[in-house]
């Protein structure tokens, strides 16, 4: 199991570094988007709700960029899920 955890941590280190560079407001915005996604809302609705709460952090999107934004938040959501499971297993 340790080898799998180490492999995941190694393969996701670039992402972990990028999310640690976020400001407090960026973290709050991302958490607002994720909260809405967990409720089953679409990425557009999740962004709309987060944009209302954090207008200074609001992401602007169009038909070309929405898929990249959705992929980012899907990855972030899955990353958090995996990190939580690793923490549960490690304890």
Protein Blocks (a to p, Z undefined) as FASTA:
>chain_A
ZZmmmmmmmmmmmmmmmmmmpcfklmmmmmmmmmmmmnopafklmmmmmmmmmmmloccd
dfklmmmmmmmmmmmmmmmmmmmmmmmmmZZ
